[in-house]
Amino acid sequence: MRANIRDFFPVVNKAIYLNHAAIGPSPKPVTDETQKWMVHHKTYGDMYFSPLSQMYEDLNEDRDIVGKLINAQAPRDEISFTYNTSYGLAAIAEAIPWEEGDTIILNYLEYTSNSYTYQALARKLNLKIKTIPHINGVLPLDKFQAALDQTTRLVAISHVQFSNGFRTDLETLTSMVHEVGGEIIVDGIQSLGAIPLDVQKTNIDYLAAGGYKWLLAPLGTGFLYVRKDLAEHLQPSLIGSMSDAAPMNLSHHHYVPGPAAKRFQASLGPNATLLAVAVKFLLDIGIDNIFKHLLKLTDIIIEFIQDTPNFELNSPVNDIKNRSGIINFKCPHAEEIVTRLRKLDKPIAVSYREKGIRVSPHCYNTEEEVKTCLETISQLSSQL
């Protein structure tokens, strides 16, 4: 990794920031690009913007960058830019040609964005829902296997679960889903930018992610991946002027869905550019390098929790295949501790989730920062 990587993150001078599963601070290249867009837009309107047609074509370069992140085979046909994870998930959900009696498989660890949409659809279209239980924070693949059948239309799952960091073996699960003729949609917001994810190797069908967590991009950024051979069968209605096959024809005309994933590209704006700048920054470091660094930092957390009386891991950590950059643990007075950490002279940022403290470092965090966080938590826990 870059020797001076911390120089790109002003937050290190203000706090020990270990809360990237909530919001990730952007590095300077991203904030600089954001400021440029805001100055242009707020000060000069569109006087210095590229022509609309050029902005549309520029999206392809941004697609290429994001495509490298997930190893998309044909990024210009498989990626559209969105505003957050929920938008991408909903765009796919309402574009699928559902039939009455189709089954959607969810799970009890899932974040609400990757659950509410399908519950609403099920009520509206008379679909069935099966919900997989977890066992001590683990989603066993045999539970999915038992739930899959010929009625399975879609399995919705987060690559990494927000509460405890459990990471699902997507390659195995996708194979199981495809065997019964179903499809899989993945919420990637808690893994992309921290953990390698190869859409060709895993063979997943759809992937949605916002940019503001581990990808270190601003709020209002995100993307949707749609496997190229599936896109033409989808008829989205969450669309805009850029979703048409002739996006430069801005007058009323008969709508024809754009080619492949471009039919999900609702509009233009800086969200694609800002996300691409953030992704390029991470790619320059190397996602494999980032993940190795995170495993080293989380090893420190795990060892500390296991050696500290009255501290207990909430995250399943026995199998490296299920590890991520998130560790959750219980300790006495956890909720109060999280509040007090924010009030220190040099604040420490973590989250309170599922009755435990969730710690989620990133590429620029150091071993010393993690140890300081843990020692401070231990001291506070014994004092309260």
LINJO-V712628 format. One record per residue. N is the residue number from 0. PSI is psi in whole degrees, -180 to 180 (999 if undefined). Layout:
n=[N,N]
psi=[PSI,PSI]
//
This chain:
n=[0,1,2,3,4,5,6,7,8,9,10,11,12,13,14,15,16,17,18,19,20,21,22,23,24,25,26,27,28,29,30,31,32,33,34,35,36,37,38,39,40,41,42,43,44,45,46,47,48,49,50,51,52,53,54,55,56,57,58,59,60,61,62,63,64,65,66,67,68,69,70,71,72,73,74,75,76,77,78,79,80,81,82,83,84,85,86,87,88,89,90,91,92,93,94,95,96,97,98,99,100,101,102,103,104,105,106,107,108,109,110,111,112,113,114,115,116,117,118,119,120,121,122,123,124,125,126,127,128,129,130,131,132,133,134,135,136,137,138,139,140,141,142,143,144,145,146,147,148,149,150,151,152,153,154,155,156,157,158,159,160,161,162,163,164,165,166,167,168,169,170,171,172,173,174,175,176,177,178,179,180,181,182,183,184,185,186,187,188,189,190,191,192,193,194,195,196,197,198,199,200,201,202,203,204,205,206,207,208,209,210,211,212,213,214,215,216,217,218,219,220,221,222,223,224,225,226,227,228,229,230,231,232,233,234,235,236,237,238,239,240,241,242,243,244,245,246,247,248,249,250,251,252,253,254,255,256,257,258,259,260,261,262,263,264,265,266,267,268,269,270,271,272,273,274,275,276,277,278,279,280,281,282,283,284,285,286,287,288,289,290,291,292,293,294,295,296,297,298,299,300,301,302,303,304,305,306,307,308,309,310,311,312,313,314,315,316,317,318,319,320,321,322,323,324,325,326,327,328,329,330,331,332,333,334,335,336,337,338,339,340,341,342,343,344,345,346,347,348,349,350,351,352,353,354,355,356,357,358,359,360,361,362,363,364,365,366,367,368,369,370,371,372,373,374,375,376,377,378,379,380,381,382,383]
psi=[160,135,-30,29,-33,-22,-21,-6,94,-23,-25,-22,-14,-31,166,106,111,48,43,-14,-10,-74,133,126,139,144,165,-40,-33,-45,-34,-44,-37,-44,-40,-45,-43,-41,-46,-48,-47,-29,-40,4,-131,18,-33,12,154,157,152,-43,-37,-39,-38,-42,-32,-24,-30,-37,-39,-37,-38,-41,-49,-34,-35,-34,-39,5,48,140,-40,73,-32,-17,-7,-5,132,157,138,-164,-18,177,-45,-40,-46,-42,-45,-36,-41,-45,-43,-7,-16,136,81,152,146,131,-8,148,137,134,123,-171,162,0,-10,145,149,-34,-32,28,-49,-44,-44,-33,-42,-42,-41,-42,-39,-39,7,51,163,148,132,137,122,130,159,157,105,43,5,139,97,136,-27,-24,-38,-44,-42,-28,-23,137,-172,-13,-8,117,-38,137,125,127,147,139,-46,131,135,-32,-43,0,8,130,127,142,92,-35,-46,-45,-43,-41,-42,-42,-43,-29,-29,8,13,178,163,135,133,131,113,13,-25,8,-40,129,-18,-31,136,136,117,109,-24,-42,-44,-25,27,157,-43,149,128,142,141,162,-4,1,-108,-21,-11,24,170,163,149,11,154,176,163,127,132,121,131,-41,-10,-25,-41,-16,-3,139,84,151,-10,81,175,-164,-27,1,-7,159,-22,73,-17,-5,99,0,160,129,172,124,128,121,138,165,138,-136,-13,-19,-13,0,99,-36,178,166,179,-9,-38,-45,-45,-40,-42,-39,-43,-45,-43,-40,-45,-39,-34,-33,-41,118,-37,-42,-41,-46,-40,-41,-42,-39,-37,-43,-41,-26,-40,-42,-47,-47,-41,-45,-43,-26,-3,122,141,7,141,131,133,-18,138,119,3,-34,120,-26,-19,5,158,-160,8,130,130,136,153,146,161,134,34,-47,-43,-37,-44,-40,-44,-33,-33,-17,4,161,-43,99,153,123,115,-179,157,115,138,45,21,176,125,122,131,86,171,-167,-27,-6,152,165,-38,-40,-44,-44,-40,-43,-49,-42,-37,-41,-44,-44,-46,-40,-38,-23,-30,999]
//
